[in-house]
């Protein structure tokens, strides 16, 4: 299953947004309003949304200033959340979230809409930083 956010324009430079997102504490500012739990532990964070199970994301890879890849800490539900950051000029950049997961068809059908809403919220919250 592949879900993608709309590309958004950030009023931060590519480097500033990359550094903001690689500090996992900052993801708390991007989370939806219905976040009930958010805790950072080293290179990972755990979050819980109302009515959903808690999810731990681990910082898997980073390509300086252009890409950040977060992945599931559990192999039970393998997925990645990639943030691509493209420079527009010295003070602005464009960012896109891309979710890629391997789920059975029934699970994919159940989680597709909430996941799309989640990545759309992350991306729109970057735009309003």
KOLGU-4560 file (N, C-alpha, C; in nm, 3 decimals, padded with zeros to 5 digits):
<recs>
<n_xx: 00.085 n_yy: -00.117 n_zz: 00.000 ca_xx: 00.000 ca_yy: 00.000 ca_zz: 00.000 c_xx: 00.089 c_yy: 00.124 c_zz: 00.000 mol: A seq: 1 type: UNK>
<n_xx: 00.060 n_yy: 00.215 n_zz: -00.089 ca_xx: 00.137 ca_yy: 00.338 ca_zz: -00.098 c_xx: 00.041 c_yy: 00.456 c_zz: -00.086 mol: A seq: 2 type: UNK>
<n_xx: 00.071 n_yy: 00.546 n_zz: 00.008 ca_xx: -00.007 ca_yy: 00.669 ca_zz: 00.026 c_xx: 00.088 c_yy: 00.787 c_zz: 00.023 mol: A seq: 3 type: UNK>
<n_xx: 00.045 n_yy: 00.894 n_zz: -00.039 ca_xx: 00.131 ca_yy: 01.010 ca_zz: -00.053 c_xx: 00.053 c_yy: 01.135 c_zz: -00.012 mol: A seq: 4 type: UNK>
<n_xx: 00.122 n_yy: 01.227 n_zz: 00.055 ca_xx: 00.060 ca_yy: 01.355 ca_zz: 00.088 c_xx: 00.073 c_yy: 01.448 c_zz: -00.032 mol: A seq: 5 type: UNK>
<n_xx: -00.003 n_yy: 01.555 n_zz: -00.029 ca_xx: 00.019 ca_yy: 01.661 ca_zz: -00.127 c_xx: 00.154 c_yy: 01.725 c_zz: -00.096 mol: A seq: 6 type: UNK>
<n_xx: 00.220 n_yy: 01.777 n_zz: -00.197 ca_xx: 00.343 ca_yy: 01.853 ca_zz: -00.173 c_xx: 00.305 c_yy: 01.984 c_zz: -00.107 mol: A seq: 7 type: UNK>
<n_xx: 00.380 n_yy: 02.022 n_zz: -00.006 ca_xx: 00.352 ca_yy: 02.148 ca_zz: 00.062 c_xx: 00.476 c_yy: 02.236 c_zz: 00.055 mol: A seq: 8 type: UNK>
<n_xx: 00.455 n_yy: 02.365 n_zz: 00.065 ca_xx: 00.564 ca_yy: 02.462 ca_zz: 00.065 c_xx: 00.587 c_yy: 02.506 c_zz: 00.209 mol: A seq: 9 type: UNK>
<n_xx: 00.710 n_yy: 02.496 n_zz: 00.253 ca_xx: 00.748 ca_yy: 02.540 ca_zz: 00.387 c_xx: 00.828 c_yy: 02.669 c_zz: 00.376 mol: A seq: 10 type: UNK>
<n_xx: 00.805 n_yy: 02.757 n_zz: 00.471 ca_xx: 00.878 ca_yy: 02.883 ca_zz: 00.476 c_xx: 01.013 c_yy: 02.865 c_zz: 00.548 mol: A seq: 11 type: UNK>
<n_xx: 01.059 n_yy: 02.744 n_zz: 00.553 ca_xx: 01.192 ca_yy: 02.712 ca_zz: 00.608 c_xx: 01.281 c_yy: 02.670 c_zz: 00.492 mol: A seq: 12 type: UNK>
<n_xx: 01.410 n_yy: 02.692 n_zz: 00.508 ca_xx: 01.503 ca_yy: 02.643 ca_zz: 00.406 c_xx: 01.505 c_yy: 02.490 c_zz: 00.412 mol: A seq: 13 type: UNK>
<n_xx: 01.559 n_yy: 02.429 n_zz: 00.309 ca_xx: 01.570 ca_yy: 02.283 ca_zz: 00.306 c_xx: 01.648 c_yy: 02.233 c_zz: 00.428 mol: A seq: 14 type: UNK>
<n_xx: 01.757 n_yy: 02.297 n_zz: 00.460 ca_xx: 01.840 ca_yy: 02.258 ca_zz: 00.574 c_xx: 01.764 c_yy: 02.274 c_zz: 00.705 mol: A seq: 15 type: UNK>
<n_xx: 01.692 n_yy: 02.387 n_zz: 00.721 ca_xx: 01.617 ca_yy: 02.411 ca_zz: 00.845 c_xx: 01.509 c_yy: 02.305 c_zz: 00.865 mol: A seq: 16 type: UNK>
<n_xx: 01.434 n_yy: 02.273 n_zz: 00.760 ca_xx: 01.328 ca_yy: 02.173 ca_zz: 00.773 c_xx: 01.388 c_yy: 02.035 c_zz: 00.801 mol: A seq: 17 type: UNK>
<n_xx: 01.495 n_yy: 02.000 n_zz: 00.733 ca_xx: 01.562 ca_yy: 01.872 ca_zz: 00.757 c_xx: 01.604 c_yy: 01.861 c_zz: 00.904 mol: A seq: 18 type: UNK>
<n_xx: 01.668 n_yy: 01.965 n_zz: 00.956 ca_xx: 01.714 ca_yy: 01.963 ca_zz: 01.095 c_xx: 01.597 c_yy: 01.960 c_zz: 01.193 mol: A seq: 19 type: UNK>
<n_xx: 01.489 n_yy: 02.030 n_zz: 01.159 ca_xx: 01.369 ca_yy: 02.029 ca_zz: 01.241 c_xx: 01.313 c_yy: 01.886 c_zz: 01.250 mol: A seq: 20 type: UNK>
<n_xx: 01.304 n_yy: 01.817 n_zz: 01.137 ca_xx: 01.244 ca_yy: 01.684 ca_zz: 01.134 c_xx: 01.336 c_yy: 01.574 c_zz: 01.187 mol: A seq: 21 type: UNK>
<n_xx: 01.465 n_yy: 01.594 n_zz: 01.183 ca_xx: 01.555 ca_yy: 01.491 ca_zz: 01.239 c_xx: 01.563 c_yy: 01.502 c_zz: 01.391 mol: A seq: 22 type: UNK>
<n_xx: 01.513 n_yy: 01.611 n_zz: 01.449 ca_xx: 01.496 ca_yy: 01.619 ca_zz: 01.594 c_xx: 01.355 c_yy: 01.564 c_zz: 01.620 mol: A seq: 23 type: UNK>
<n_xx: 01.347 n_yy: 01.439 n_zz: 01.657 ca_xx: 01.219 ca_yy: 01.371 ca_zz: 01.667 c_xx: 01.123 c_yy: 01.436 c_zz: 01.766 mol: A seq: 24 type: UNK>
<n_xx: 01.174 n_yy: 01.512 n_zz: 01.863 ca_xx: 01.086 ca_yy: 01.583 ca_zz: 01.956 c_xx: 00.992 c_yy: 01.677 c_zz: 01.881 mol: A seq: 25 type: UNK>
<n_xx: 01.036 n_yy: 01.729 n_zz: 01.768 ca_xx: 00.956 ca_yy: 01.824 ca_zz: 01.692 c_xx: 00.834 c_yy: 01.761 c_zz: 01.625 mol: A seq: 26 type: UNK>
<n_xx: 00.833 n_yy: 01.630 n_zz: 01.611 ca_xx: 00.716 ca_yy: 01.565 ca_zz: 01.551 c_xx: 00.591 c_yy: 01.586 c_zz: 01.636 mol: A seq: 27 type: UNK>
<n_xx: 00.610 n_yy: 01.612 n_zz: 01.765 ca_xx: 00.493 ca_yy: 01.637 ca_zz: 01.851 c_xx: 00.413 c_yy: 01.757 c_zz: 01.800 mol: A seq: 28 type: UNK>
<n_xx: 00.482 n_yy: 01.858 n_zz: 01.744 ca_xx: 00.415 ca_yy: 01.976 ca_zz: 01.690 c_xx: 00.336 c_yy: 01.944 c_zz: 01.564 mol: A seq: 29 type: UNK>
<n_xx: 00.369 n_yy: 01.835 n_zz: 01.496 ca_xx: 00.305 ca_yy: 01.799 ca_zz: 01.370 c_xx: 00.190 c_yy: 01.700 c_zz: 01.388 mol: A seq: 30 type: UNK>
<n_xx: 00.179 n_yy: 01.642 n_zz: 01.506 ca_xx: 00.079 ca_yy: 01.538 ca_zz: 01.530 c_xx: -00.063 c_yy: 01.596 c_zz: 01.527 mol: A seq: 31 type: UNK>
<n_xx: -00.160 n_yy: 01.509 n_zz: 01.494 ca_xx: -00.301 ca_yy: 01.550 ca_zz: 01.496 c_xx: -00.345 c_yy: 01.591 c_zz: 01.635 mol: A seq: 32 type: UNK>
<n_xx: -00.456 n_yy: 01.664 n_zz: 01.642 ca_xx: -00.508 ca_yy: 01.710 ca_zz: 01.771 c_xx: -00.549 c_yy: 01.595 c_zz: 01.862 mol: A seq: 33 type: UNK>
<n_xx: -00.588 n_yy: 01.481 n_zz: 01.805 ca_xx: -00.635 ca_yy: 01.369 ca_zz: 01.887 c_xx: -00.522 c_yy: 01.279 c_zz: 01.937 mol: A seq: 34 type: UNK>
<n_xx: -00.399 n_yy: 01.332 n_zz: 01.941 ca_xx: -00.285 ca_yy: 01.255 ca_zz: 01.993 c_xx: -00.297 c_yy: 01.245 c_zz: 02.145 mol: A seq: 35 type: UNK>
<n_xx: -00.298 n_yy: 01.123 n_zz: 02.194 ca_xx: -00.309 ca_yy: 01.101 ca_zz: 02.339 c_xx: -00.174 c_yy: 01.072 c_zz: 02.404 mol: A seq: 36 type: UNK>
<n_xx: -00.077 n_yy: 01.027 n_zz: 02.324 ca_xx: 00.055 ca_yy: 00.994 ca_zz: 02.379 c_xx: 00.161 c_yy: 01.030 c_zz: 02.278 mol: A seq: 37 type: UNK>
<n_xx: 00.271 n_yy: 01.086 n_zz: 02.326 ca_xx: 00.387 ca_yy: 01.113 ca_zz: 02.241 c_xx: 00.511 c_yy: 01.110 c_zz: 02.329 mol: A seq: 38 type: UNK>
<n_xx: 00.602 n_yy: 01.017 n_zz: 02.302 ca_xx: 00.726 ca_yy: 01.004 ca_zz: 02.379 c_xx: 00.842 c_yy: 00.974 c_zz: 02.285 mol: A seq: 39 type: UNK>
<n_xx: 00.952 n_yy: 01.047 n_zz: 02.302 ca_xx: 01.073 ca_yy: 01.024 ca_zz: 02.224 c_xx: 01.169 c_yy: 00.940 c_zz: 02.307 mol: A seq: 40 type: UNK>
<n_xx: 01.232 n_yy: 00.842 n_zz: 02.242 ca_xx: 01.331 ca_yy: 00.757 ca_zz: 02.308 c_xx: 01.446 c_yy: 00.737 c_zz: 02.211 mol: A seq: 41 type: UNK>
<n_xx: 01.550 n_yy: 00.820 n_zz: 02.220 ca_xx: 01.665 ca_yy: 00.808 ca_zz: 02.130 c_xx: 01.629 c_yy: 00.837 c_zz: 01.986 mol: A seq: 42 type: UNK>
<n_xx: 01.650 n_yy: 00.739 n_zz: 01.898 ca_xx: 01.619 ca_yy: 00.754 ca_zz: 01.756 c_xx: 01.480 c_yy: 00.703 c_zz: 01.720 mol: A seq: 43 type: UNK>
<n_xx: 01.389 n_yy: 00.705 n_zz: 01.817 ca_xx: 01.253 ca_yy: 00.660 ca_zz: 01.789 c_xx: 01.154 c_yy: 00.741 c_zz: 01.873 mol: A seq: 44 type: UNK>
<n_xx: 01.029 n_yy: 00.735 n_zz: 01.830 ca_xx: 00.924 ca_yy: 00.793 ca_zz: 01.912 c_xx: 00.801 c_yy: 00.705 c_zz: 01.902 mol: A seq: 45 type: UNK>
<n_xx: 00.721 n_yy: 00.711 n_zz: 02.009 ca_xx: 00.597 ca_yy: 00.635 ca_zz: 02.014 c_xx: 00.483 c_yy: 00.736 c_zz: 02.025 mol: A seq: 46 type: UNK>
<n_xx: 00.377 n_yy: 00.709 n_zz: 01.952 ca_xx: 00.261 ca_yy: 00.797 ca_zz: 01.962 c_xx: 00.135 c_yy: 00.715 c_zz: 01.960 mol: A seq: 47 type: UNK>
<n_xx: 00.033 n_yy: 00.770 n_zz: 02.022 ca_xx: -00.097 ca_yy: 00.706 ca_zz: 02.023 c_xx: -00.204 c_yy: 00.808 c_zz: 01.989 mol: A seq: 48 type: UNK>
<n_xx: -00.290 n_yy: 00.771 n_zz: 01.896 ca_xx: -00.403 ca_yy: 00.855 ca_zz: 01.859 c_xx: -00.528 c_yy: 00.794 c_zz: 01.921 mol: A seq: 49 type: UNK>
<n_xx: -00.623 n_yy: 00.878 n_zz: 01.957 ca_xx: -00.745 ca_yy: 00.833 ca_zz: 02.020 c_xx: -00.811 c_yy: 00.723 c_zz: 01.935 mol: A seq: 50 type: UNK>
<n_xx: -00.839 n_yy: 00.608 n_zz: 01.999 ca_xx: -00.906 ca_yy: 00.498 ca_zz: 01.932 c_xx: -00.816 c_yy: 00.412 c_zz: 01.844 mol: A seq: 51 type: UNK>
<n_xx: -00.684 n_yy: 00.437 n_zz: 01.846 ca_xx: -00.591 ca_yy: 00.360 ca_zz: 01.762 c_xx: -00.482 c_yy: 00.300 c_zz: 01.852 mol: A seq: 52 type: UNK>
<n_xx: -00.420 n_yy: 00.190 n_zz: 01.808 ca_xx: -00.308 ca_yy: 00.135 ca_zz: 01.886 c_xx: -00.186 c_yy: 00.228 c_zz: 01.877 mol: A seq: 53 type: UNK>
<n_xx: -00.100 n_yy: 00.219 n_zz: 01.977 ca_xx: 00.023 ca_yy: 00.299 ca_zz: 01.976 c_xx: 00.118 c_yy: 00.248 c_zz: 01.869 mol: A seq: 54 type: UNK>
<n_xx: 00.192 n_yy: 00.341 n_zz: 01.809 ca_xx: 00.286 ca_yy: 00.308 ca_zz: 01.702 c_xx: 00.422 c_yy: 00.366 c_zz: 01.737 mol: A seq: 55 type: UNK>
<n_xx: 00.526 n_yy: 00.286 n_zz: 01.719 ca_xx: 00.663 ca_yy: 00.335 ca_zz: 01.739 c_xx: 00.729 c_yy: 00.350 c_zz: 01.602 mol: A seq: 56 type: UNK>
<n_xx: 00.781 n_yy: 00.470 n_zz: 01.577 ca_xx: 00.856 ca_yy: 00.498 ca_zz: 01.455 c_xx: 01.003 c_yy: 00.516 c_zz: 01.489 mol: A seq: 57 type: UNK>
<n_xx: 01.087 n_yy: 00.456 n_zz: 01.408 ca_xx: 01.232 ca_yy: 00.461 ca_zz: 01.427 c_xx: 01.293 c_yy: 00.538 c_zz: 01.311 mol: A seq: 58 type: UNK>
<n_xx: 01.388 n_yy: 00.625 n_zz: 01.340 ca_xx: 01.461 ca_yy: 00.696 ca_zz: 01.236 c_xx: 01.555 c_yy: 00.595 c_zz: 01.170 mol: A seq: 59 type: UNK>
<n_xx: 01.522 n_yy: 00.554 n_zz: 01.047 ca_xx: 01.597 ca_yy: 00.449 ca_zz: 00.978 c_xx: 01.712 c_yy: 00.505 c_zz: 00.895 mol: A seq: 60 type: UNK>
<n_xx: 01.683 n_yy: 00.610 n_zz: 00.819 ca_xx: 01.784 ca_yy: 00.668 ca_zz: 00.729 c_xx: 01.764 c_yy: 00.818 c_zz: 00.718 mol: A seq: 61 type: UNK>
<n_xx: 01.872 n_yy: 00.885 n_zz: 00.684 ca_xx: 01.862 ca_yy: 01.027 ca_zz: 00.651 c_xx: 01.967 c_yy: 01.059 c_zz: 00.546 mol: A seq: 62 type: UNK>
<n_xx: 01.922 n_yy: 01.128 n_zz: 00.443 ca_xx: 02.011 ca_yy: 01.176 ca_zz: 00.339 c_xx: 02.015 c_yy: 01.327 c_zz: 00.358 mol: A seq: 63 type: UNK>
<n_xx: 02.132 n_yy: 01.376 n_zz: 00.394 ca_xx: 02.144 ca_yy: 01.513 ca_zz: 00.440 c_xx: 02.066 c_yy: 01.613 c_zz: 00.356 mol: A seq: 64 type: UNK>
<n_xx: 01.974 n_yy: 01.677 n_zz: 00.425 ca_xx: 01.890 ca_yy: 01.787 ca_zz: 00.377 c_xx: 01.782 c_yy: 01.748 c_zz: 00.277 mol: A seq: 65 type: UNK>
<n_xx: 01.781 n_yy: 01.624 n_zz: 00.223 ca_xx: 01.681 ca_yy: 01.594 ca_zz: 00.121 c_xx: 01.582 c_yy: 01.482 c_zz: 00.155 mol: A seq: 66 type: UNK>
<n_xx: 01.617 n_yy: 01.392 n_zz: 00.248 ca_xx: 01.525 ca_yy: 01.282 ca_zz: 00.275 c_xx: 01.543 c_yy: 01.226 c_zz: 00.415 mol: A seq: 67 type: UNK>
<n_xx: 01.430 n_yy: 01.191 n_zz: 00.477 ca_xx: 01.427 ca_yy: 01.127 ca_zz: 00.608 c_xx: 01.335 c_yy: 01.006 c_zz: 00.596 mol: A seq: 68 type: UNK>
<n_xx: 01.382 n_yy: 00.890 n_zz: 00.643 ca_xx: 01.300 ca_yy: 00.770 ca_zz: 00.637 c_xx: 01.278 c_yy: 00.720 c_zz: 00.780 mol: A seq: 69 type: UNK>
<n_xx: 01.151 n_yy: 00.714 n_zz: 00.818 ca_xx: 01.110 ca_yy: 00.657 ca_zz: 00.945 c_xx: 01.047 c_yy: 00.522 c_zz: 00.915 mol: A seq: 70 type: UNK>
<n_xx: 01.065 n_yy: 00.427 n_zz: 01.004 ca_xx: 01.008 ca_yy: 00.295 ca_zz: 00.982 c_xx: 00.946 c_yy: 00.239 c_zz: 01.108 mol: A seq: 71 type: UNK>
<n_xx: 00.865 n_yy: 00.138 n_zz: 01.090 ca_xx: 00.801 ca_yy: 00.070 ca_zz: 01.203 c_xx: 00.906 c_yy: 00.000 c_zz: 01.287 mol: A seq: 72 type: UNK>
<n_xx: 00.889 n_yy: 00.007 n_zz: 01.418 ca_xx: 00.981 ca_yy: -00.064 ca_zz: 01.507 c_xx: 00.949 c_yy: -00.212 c_zz: 01.509 mol: A seq: 73 type: UNK>
<n_xx: 00.825 n_yy: -00.249 n_zz: 01.477 ca_xx: 00.782 ca_yy: -00.388 ca_zz: 01.480 c_xx: 00.777 c_yy: -00.446 c_zz: 01.340 mol: A seq: 74 type: UNK>
<n_xx: 00.819 n_yy: -00.569 n_zz: 01.326 ca_xx: 00.814 ca_yy: -00.634 ca_zz: 01.195 c_xx: 00.674 c_yy: -00.692 c_zz: 01.168 mol: A seq: 75 type: UNK>
<n_xx: 00.584 n_yy: -00.685 n_zz: 01.265 ca_xx: 00.448 ca_yy: -00.735 ca_zz: 01.246 c_xx: 00.373 c_yy: -00.652 c_zz: 01.141 mol: A seq: 76 type: UNK>
<n_xx: 00.395 n_yy: -00.523 n_zz: 01.142 ca_xx: 00.334 ca_yy: -00.432 ca_zz: 01.045 c_xx: 00.444 c_yy: -00.352 c_zz: 00.978 mol: A seq: 77 type: UNK>
<n_xx: 00.510 n_yy: -00.410 n_zz: 00.877 ca_xx: 00.623 ca_yy: -00.342 ca_zz: 00.814 c_xx: 00.579 c_yy: -00.224 c_zz: 00.727 mol: A seq: 78 type: UNK>
<n_xx: 00.633 n_yy: -00.106 n_zz: 00.759 ca_xx: 00.605 ca_yy: 00.012 ca_zz: 00.677 c_xx: 00.716 c_yy: 00.115 c_zz: 00.694 mol: A seq: 79 type: UNK>
<n_xx: 00.721 n_yy: 00.208 n_zz: 00.600 ca_xx: 00.811 ca_yy: 00.322 ca_zz: 00.611 c_xx: 00.731 c_yy: 00.449 c_zz: 00.583 mol: A seq: 80 type: UNK>
<n_xx: 00.776 n_yy: 00.556 n_zz: 00.643 ca_xx: 00.722 ca_yy: 00.689 ca_zz: 00.619 c_xx: 00.842 c_yy: 00.774 c_zz: 00.577 mol: A seq: 81 type: UNK>
<n_xx: 00.842 n_yy: 00.815 n_zz: 00.451 ca_xx: 00.954 ca_yy: 00.890 ca_zz: 00.394 c_xx: 00.913 c_yy: 01.035 c_zz: 00.375 mol: A seq: 82 type: UNK>
<n_xx: 01.002 n_yy: 01.125 n_zz: 00.415 ca_xx: 00.981 ca_yy: 01.268 ca_zz: 00.390 c_xx: 01.086 c_yy: 01.311 c_zz: 00.289 mol: A seq: 83 type: UNK>
<n_xx: 01.040 n_yy: 01.357 n_zz: 00.174 ca_xx: 01.129 ca_yy: 01.411 ca_zz: 00.072 c_xx: 01.123 c_yy: 01.563 c_zz: 00.081 mol: A seq: 84 type: UNK>
<n_xx: 01.240 n_yy: 01.626 n_zz: 00.084 ca_xx: 01.250 ca_yy: 01.772 ca_zz: 00.098 c_xx: 01.330 c_yy: 01.826 c_zz: -00.021 mol: A seq: 85 type: UNK>
<n_xx: 01.266 n_yy: 01.910 n_zz: -00.098 ca_xx: 01.331 ca_yy: 01.969 ca_zz: -00.216 c_xx: 01.345 c_yy: 02.119 c_zz: -00.196 mol: A seq: 86 type: UNK>
<n_xx: 01.465 n_yy: 02.169 n_zz: -00.223 ca_xx: 01.493 ca_yy: 02.312 ca_zz: -00.209 c_xx: 01.424 c_yy: 02.390 c_zz: -00.321 mol: A seq: 87 type: UNK>
<n_xx: 01.357 n_yy: 02.499 n_zz: -00.283 ca_xx: 01.299 ca_yy: 02.590 ca_zz: -00.383 c_xx: 01.388 c_yy: 02.712 c_zz: -00.400 mol: A seq: 88 type: UNK>
<n_xx: 01.432 n_yy: 02.766 n_zz: -00.285 ca_xx: 01.532 ca_yy: 02.874 ca_zz: -00.284 c_xx: 01.595 c_yy: 02.875 c_zz: -00.145 mol: A seq: 89 type: UNK>
<n_xx: 01.667 n_yy: 02.979 n_zz: -00.110 ca_xx: 01.738 ca_yy: 02.982 ca_zz: 00.019 c_xx: 01.646 c_yy: 02.987 c_zz: 00.140 mol: A seq: 90 type: UNK>
<n_xx: 01.520 n_yy: 03.025 n_zz: 00.121 ca_xx: 01.430 ca_yy: 03.042 ca_zz: 00.235 c_xx: 01.306 c_yy: 02.954 c_zz: 00.229 mol: A seq: 91 type: UNK>
<n_xx: 01.290 n_yy: 02.874 n_zz: 00.124 ca_xx: 01.171 ca_yy: 02.791 ca_zz: 00.110 c_xx: 01.207 c_yy: 02.653 c_zz: 00.055 mol: A seq: 92 type: UNK>
<n_xx: 01.124 n_yy: 02.556 n_zz: 00.093 ca_xx: 01.141 ca_yy: 02.422 ca_zz: 00.039 c_xx: 01.005 c_yy: 02.357 c_zz: 00.020 mol: A seq: 93 type: UNK>
<n_xx: 01.005 n_yy: 02.245 n_zz: -00.049 ca_xx: 00.884 ca_yy: 02.169 ca_zz: -00.073 c_xx: 00.901 c_yy: 02.033 c_zz: -00.007 mol: A seq: 94 type: UNK>
<n_xx: 00.799 n_yy: 01.987 n_zz: 00.062 ca_xx: 00.807 ca_yy: 01.858 ca_zz: 00.132 c_xx: 00.689 c_yy: 01.770 c_zz: 00.095 mol: A seq: 95 type: UNK>
<n_xx: 00.715 n_yy: 01.639 n_zz: 00.090 ca_xx: 00.613 ca_yy: 01.539 ca_zz: 00.060 c_xx: 00.634 c_yy: 01.420 c_zz: 00.152 mol: A seq: 96 type: UNK>
<n_xx: 00.525 n_yy: 01.369 n_zz: 00.208 ca_xx: 00.529 ca_yy: 01.247 ca_zz: 00.288 c_xx: 00.482 c_yy: 01.131 c_zz: 00.200 mol: A seq: 97 type: UNK>
<n_xx: 00.554 n_yy: 01.019 n_zz: 00.210 ca_xx: 00.521 ca_yy: 00.900 ca_zz: 00.131 c_xx: 00.519 c_yy: 00.780 c_zz: 00.226 mol: A seq: 98 type: UNK>
<n_xx: 00.404 n_yy: 00.716 n_zz: 00.239 ca_xx: 00.387 ca_yy: 00.599 ca_zz: 00.325 c_xx: 00.387 c_yy: 00.474 c_zz: 00.238 mol: A seq: 99 type: UNK>
<n_xx: 00.469 n_yy: 00.376 n_zz: 00.275 ca_xx: 00.475 ca_yy: 00.249 ca_zz: 00.202 c_xx: 00.465 c_yy: 00.136 c_zz: 00.304 mol: A seq: 100 type: UNK>
<n_xx: 00.364 n_yy: 00.051 n_zz: 00.288 ca_xx: 00.346 ca_yy: -00.058 ca_zz: 00.383 c_xx: 00.300 c_yy: -00.185 c_zz: 00.317 mol: A seq: 101 type: UNK>
<n_xx: 00.331 n_yy: -00.297 n_zz: 00.382 ca_xx: 00.289 ca_yy: -00.429 ca_zz: 00.333 c_xx: 00.183 c_yy: -00.483 c_zz: 00.428 mol: A seq: 102 type: UNK>
<n_xx: 00.058 n_yy: -00.479 n_zz: 00.383 ca_xx: -00.052 ca_yy: -00.524 ca_zz: 00.467 c_xx: -00.141 c_yy: -00.617 c_zz: 00.385 mol: A seq: 103 type: UNK>
<n_xx: -00.209 n_yy: -00.707 n_zz: 00.454 ca_xx: -00.306 ca_yy: -00.790 ca_zz: 00.383 c_xx: -00.421 c_yy: -00.701 c_zz: 00.336 mol: A seq: 104 type: UNK>
<n_xx: -00.496 n_yy: -00.743 n_zz: 00.235 ca_xx: -00.600 ca_yy: -00.657 ca_zz: 00.178 c_xx: -00.704 c_yy: -00.607 c_zz: 00.279 mol: A seq: 105 type: UNK>
<n_xx: -00.744 n_yy: -00.692 n_zz: 00.373 ca_xx: -00.843 ca_yy: -00.652 ca_zz: 00.473 c_xx: -00.788 c_yy: -00.542 c_zz: 00.563 mol: A seq: 106 type: UNK>
<n_xx: -00.665 n_yy: -00.560 n_zz: 00.610 ca_xx: -00.601 ca_yy: -00.459 ca_zz: 00.696 c_xx: -00.584 c_yy: -00.329 c_zz: 00.618 mol: A seq: 107 type: UNK>
<n_xx: -00.538 n_yy: -00.339 n_zz: 00.493 ca_xx: -00.517 ca_yy: -00.220 ca_zz: 00.411 c_xx: -00.647 c_yy: -00.141 c_zz: 00.395 mol: A seq: 108 type: UNK>
<n_xx: -00.756 n_yy: -00.211 n_zz: 00.375 ca_xx: -00.885 ca_yy: -00.145 ca_zz: 00.359 c_xx: -00.926 c_yy: -00.071 c_zz: 00.487 mol: A seq: 109 type: UNK>
<n_xx: -00.897 n_yy: -00.131 n_zz: 00.601 ca_xx: -00.936 ca_yy: -00.071 ca_zz: 00.729 c_xx: -00.851 c_yy: 00.052 c_zz: 00.764 mol: A seq: 110 type: UNK>
<n_xx: -00.723 n_yy: 00.050 n_zz: 00.729 ca_xx: -00.635 ca_yy: 00.157 ca_zz: 00.775 c_xx: -00.605 c_yy: 00.263 c_zz: 00.670 mol: A seq: 111 type: UNK>
<n_xx: -00.647 n_yy: 00.243 n_zz: 00.547 ca_xx: -00.612 ca_yy: 00.336 ca_zz: 00.440 c_xx: -00.660 c_yy: 00.479 c_zz: 00.469 mol: A seq: 112 type: UNK>
<n_xx: -00.785 n_yy: 00.497 n_zz: 00.500 ca_xx: -00.840 ca_yy: 00.632 ca_zz: 00.524 c_xx: -00.776 c_yy: 00.699 c_zz: 00.646 mol: A seq: 113 type: UNK>
<n_xx: -00.767 n_yy: 00.633 n_zz: 00.763 ca_xx: -00.702 ca_yy: 00.699 ca_zz: 00.877 c_xx: -00.555 c_yy: 00.734 c_zz: 00.851 mol: A seq: 114 type: UNK>
<n_xx: -00.484 n_yy: 00.646 n_zz: 00.780 ca_xx: -00.343 ca_yy: 00.674 ca_zz: 00.749 c_xx: -00.329 c_yy: 00.793 c_zz: 00.655 mol: A seq: 115 type: UNK>
<n_xx: -00.415 n_yy: 00.800 n_zz: 00.554 ca_xx: -00.409 ca_yy: 00.913 ca_zz: 00.461 c_xx: -00.436 c_yy: 01.043 c_zz: 00.536 mol: A seq: 116 type: UNK>
<n_xx: -00.533 n_yy: 01.040 n_zz: 00.624 ca_xx: -00.564 ca_yy: 01.160 ca_zz: 00.705 c_xx: -00.444 c_yy: 01.197 c_zz: 00.793 mol: A seq: 117 type: UNK>
<n_xx: -00.378 n_yy: 01.096 n_zz: 00.849 ca_xx: -00.262 ca_yy: 01.120 ca_zz: 00.934 c_xx: -00.148 c_yy: 01.188 c_zz: 00.857 mol: A seq: 118 type: UNK>
<n_xx: -00.112 n_yy: 01.134 n_zz: 00.740 ca_xx: 00.000 ca_yy: 01.194 ca_zz: 00.667 c_xx: -00.038 c_yy: 01.331 c_zz: 00.611 mol: A seq: 119 type: UNK>
<n_xx: -00.166 n_yy: 01.349 n_zz: 00.578 ca_xx: -00.211 ca_yy: 01.482 ca_zz: 00.533 c_xx: -00.199 c_yy: 01.584 c_zz: 00.647 mol: A seq: 120 type: UNK>
<n_xx: -00.231 n_yy: 01.540 n_zz: 00.768 ca_xx: -00.218 ca_yy: 01.629 ca_zz: 00.884 c_xx: -00.073 c_yy: 01.666 c_zz: 00.910 mol: A seq: 121 type: UNK>
<n_xx: 00.017 n_yy: 01.566 n_zz: 00.905 ca_xx: 00.160 ca_yy: 01.595 ca_zz: 00.923 c_xx: 00.205 c_yy: 01.699 c_zz: 00.821 mol: A seq: 122 type: UNK>
<n_xx: 00.169 n_yy: 01.679 n_zz: 00.697 ca_xx: 00.215 ca_yy: 01.769 ca_zz: 00.593 c_xx: 00.155 c_yy: 01.908 c_zz: 00.607 mol: A seq: 123 type: UNK>
<n_xx: 00.026 n_yy: 01.919 n_zz: 00.638 ca_xx: -00.033 ca_yy: 02.052 ca_zz: 00.653 c_xx: 00.022 c_yy: 02.124 c_zz: 00.776 mol: A seq: 124 type: UNK>
<n_xx: 00.059 n_yy: 02.049 n_zz: 00.879 ca_xx: 00.117 ca_yy: 02.112 ca_zz: 00.998 c_xx: 00.259 c_yy: 02.164 c_zz: 00.970 mol: A seq: 125 type: UNK>
<n_xx: 00.330 n_yy: 02.102 n_zz: 00.878 ca_xx: 00.461 ca_yy: 02.156 ca_zz: 00.837 c_xx: 00.440 c_yy: 02.290 c_zz: 00.766 mol: A seq: 126 type: UNK>
<n_xx: 00.338 n_yy: 02.294 n_zz: 00.684 ca_xx: 00.310 ca_yy: 02.416 ca_zz: 00.608 c_xx: 00.281 c_yy: 02.535 c_zz: 00.699 mol: A seq: 127 type: UNK>
<n_xx: 00.221 n_yy: 02.506 n_zz: 00.816 ca_xx: 00.183 ca_yy: 02.615 ca_zz: 00.906 c_xx: 00.291 c_yy: 02.648 c_zz: 01.010 mol: A seq: 128 type: UNK>
<n_xx: 00.407 n_yy: 02.585 n_zz: 01.002 ca_xx: 00.516 ca_yy: 02.615 ca_zz: 01.098 c_xx: 00.564 c_yy: 02.758 c_zz: 01.083 mol: A seq: 129 type: UNK>
</recs>
